[in-house]
Amino acid sequence: MGPITIVDFSCAWVMKDGFQIDRSSPGSMSREEVLKFYSKLGAEGVELMDEYWRDCTPKELQNLTNHLGLPITCYVFFVDFALPEWERREQVDAGRRLLDRTAEIGTPRAMVVPAVYKPDVSHADQRSWVIEGLRVLAEHAESLKLRLLAENIDYPPVRPLMGRGKQCREICEQVGSPAFRLIYDSGCSLAVNEDPIETLQIMAPYLYHVHVKNSKRLGPDQQAERFIKSDTGETFVSTPLGEGLVNTSRVIRELEKIEYSGPILLEYQGEDPLRVLPMDVAFLKGLRRNGGRQPAKS
């Protein structure tokens, strides 16, 4: 088990400027304060989303994260390749520029969220357009000695194309580039009613990075401001890693079986990151000390 890292998005609920997050009350932390919080938690790296940091130069990002002892392990950005060729060109050019920025930042990994699904357009066409866009972007990534990555994703605008492990594996195979590989997200399987371990096994041949998070079903008498709906209409809310439906310790043991030794990215999509993230960092460090097994409770 490699370094334990956190994505800035894990604190989206408490950030002053939280993109895509509708909240009843404003956030209280700046993006810089979030990184200081991660450093104090003992995180061993950070993943940055372009939406939060696009106004900073690569040098400014390096100076900030180096000062905090947080190597940037991945840079994350959105493009929309689910478009006909003539409309897709602008998105491909934007993706190339973001890969150039990733290389300047000095991290070897770039995660792309590659589509916005259009219900009124052929699924097969959108899939083929996404594959072609990823193929072109992977060629540029290879020229920069970067690894371009995409995950099995629970984000609704992308989920119809890449929510399932089999979809991700087949897209990776058809992109056909050694510069394009997959991120396994242990919690995303719940949104598409897949078993997280089966999803991991499907994606394993093309696995290059790992995200871990956990969730539980929201009961009929329970309420939450932040939640995600599954494909079958169930409502899920984030939990600490050791308390949800995903057996995180088993996920870590399965990763050891396939000899995955890269970073483990901690993601949290709930409303209480300041309480939960310290628990989750400690939980993962405990698993690392104990070979993927939870310490016995005293």
N, C-alpha and C positions, 0 to 999 in steps of 0.2 A: 504494500500500500504506500503510495507516494505522498507528495505534499498535500496538505489540506488547504484548500483555497475557498474563497467566497466571491460571489458575483455582487456587484454594487446593487443590482436589482433586488437582492434579498432585503434591502432596507427601503424599498420603494414607498412603503406605507408611511414611513416617518420622514422621508425627504421633503424638503420645502418645495422642490420642483420635481414632482413624480409624474413622468409621462405614462399615459395609458391607465392611470389610476384615478378613479373617481372616489373622493373621500368626503365624508360629512364634516371633517375638521382638517385644517391645514397641517402639513408636516412641520417639524421643528428643527431638523438637522440639514446642514448643507452637505453637499457631496463630499467635501473635504473632511467634514466631521465624521461622516460615515466611514471613510477610510481610516481615520484615526481610531475609531471604535474597533474596526477589524484588526488593526495592528495590536491594540491592547488585549484583544481576545487571544492572540497568539496564532492568528491565521498565517499561513506560509506562502501566500500568494493571493492575487486578486484578479478577477476578470472584469473588464470594463466594457460598458455598452456605449456605443458611439453616440446615442441620443443624449447621454449625460455629459459627454466630454468633447463634443465636436468643436467647441470654441477654443480648446487648448491645443497648443502645438505639441508634437511628439516630445520635444525636449522638456516642456513644462510637465508633462505627464511622467516622464522618466524621473525628473527631479523630485516631484511629489512622492511618488511611490518608493523610490530609492531611499528617501529620507525616512520613510515609515517602515522600511524593511519588508516591503510587499512587492515582490517581483510580479510584473504583469504577465500572467500565464496565457491569456487569450484576449482577443479584441472581438467584440460582437457587433454585428450590424444587420440591417434589414435592406433587402431589395425585393423587387417583384418581377420574377421571371415568368409568371403565368400570363404571358401576353404574346400576341403574334410577333413575328420577327421584327417588323418595322417599328413596333412600339417598344419592343424589348431592348433595342440598341441603347437607348438612354440609360436603362437600368444596368445593362452590362458595363457601360462606361463608368457608371457610378460605382459598381462593384470593383472594377479595376482600381479606381482611385482609392477606395477604402482598403484594398489590399496593399497598395503602395504606402498608405498611412500606417497600416499594421506593421509592415517591414521597417518603417522609420521608427516606430515605437520600440521595436526590438523584441517583440514576442514572436514565437514560431508558429502560433496557432491563430486562425481566424474562424470564428463561427458565423455562419450566414443563416438568417431566416429568409428563405428564398421565394416566398410567394404570398399573395393574397388571393384566396380561392374565390372564384366567381360562380355562384350557383347556376347562372343562366348560360354558362359556356361549357362546352363539352369537357368532361373530366379527362378523357384520353388526350385531348388537345393540350390542356393545361399541363398535364403530366409530361408530355413530350417537350413542351416549351421550357419547363423547369429543368429537365434533363439537359437540354441544349444549352441553356444559360449556365448551368453548373459546369458543364464540360468546358465552355469557353473560359469561365472564371478559374477553373482548376488549372488550365494551361498557364494562365497568368501567375497563379499561386506557385506553380512549379518553377517558373522562371525566377521567382523571388525567393525560392527555397523555403516556402511556407507550406503549412498543411491547412487546407480548407476543410471545414467541418460543418455538418448539419446533424440535428438530433431528431429522435422520435419526439414529437412535440404535441403538447396539449393545448397550445394557443389556438383558439377556434378558427381564426382566418387561415391557418396553415394545416390544421389537423386533417382535413379530408385527403390531403396529398401525402403527408408524412407523419401521421399520428401513430401508425402501426409499425412494429418492427419489420415485418415482411415488406411493407412499402419502402422503408428506408433502405433495406438491403438491396432490393431490386433496383432502386434508383441509383445506388452506389455502383452496382454491377454495370448498369447501362451507361453511367457517366464514364466508367472505364479508365480512370486516371489514378495513378498512385498518390497524387497530391490531394485527392478528395477521399475523406474517410468519415466515419460516423461517431457521434456522441450518443452514448446510452444514457437516458434519463430514467432513473428507477421509478419515479413517481408518475410519469406521464402515462404509463400503461393503464392506470386506473381509469383515466378519462375515456379510453377506448375498450374497456372491459377485457384487457389482456392480463395474463399472469406476468408479473415483472421478471421472474426468472426465465420463463419461456421467451420473453422478449429479448432478454440478454443473450440467451443461447442462439437465437436467430441472428442477432446483429454481430455476434462475437467475431466472425472472420474479418469484419471491416471496422472493428472497434479501435478508436484512437484516443478517446477521452470519455470521462464519466461524470455525470451530475447525479447527486442524490438529494431527494426530498421525500416528504411523507405527507399523507392526508388521511382523513376519515370521512365517512358519510355523515352528513348533517341530518339529525333526527327531525321528525315532523314538527316537534314542538320547540326546535332550536332555531336561532336566527344568527346570521353573520352578514357583515357588510361586504366582505370580500370572499368570494367563492368561485368555483368553476363547475360548470355543468358537464356531465359525461354524455357520450353519444346516446345513452338510453335515458337521459333526463335526470339522473341522480345528481345530487348536490354534494360536492366535496369541499372541505375546508382544510387548510394546512395545519399540521401538528408538528411537534418535535420529532426528530428522526426515530426515536425509540418508542413512539406512542401510536403510530398510525397503522394502516393496513399493510404497508410494505415491510417485509422482514429485512431491515437494512443489514443486520449482521450476516444474514445468509447471502445477500447481494455481495458483500465484501468477500465472503468465503468463495463464492463462485468466481469472482474476479481473480482471486489468488489461484484458482484452479487453471484459469486460462493464462496465467502469468502476466496479468496486467499490472504494471508498476508505475503508471503515470499519475497525474494529479487526480484527486477526488474533489470535485467542486460541490460545495454546499450551497443549496438553493432553498430559499424559504419564501412562500407566497402568501403568508398570513399577515395578521394585523398587529402582531406583537414581537417584532424582530429583536428588540432590545432585551427581552426576557428569553426568547427561544434560542437565538443564535449562540449565546454563551453555553447553553446546555448542549447544543448540537456539536460545537467544536470539541467540547469535553467528551461527548459520546464517541465521536470519530477517533479521537486520540486514544480513548480506552479500547476501542476495537483494534486499533493498530498495535497497541501494546500486547493485546491478547489474541493475536492471530485471527482476527475477525469474529471473535466470540465475546459476548457481553460479560463483563466481570460479574461474579456471583454477588448477589445482594447480601449485605451483612445483617 
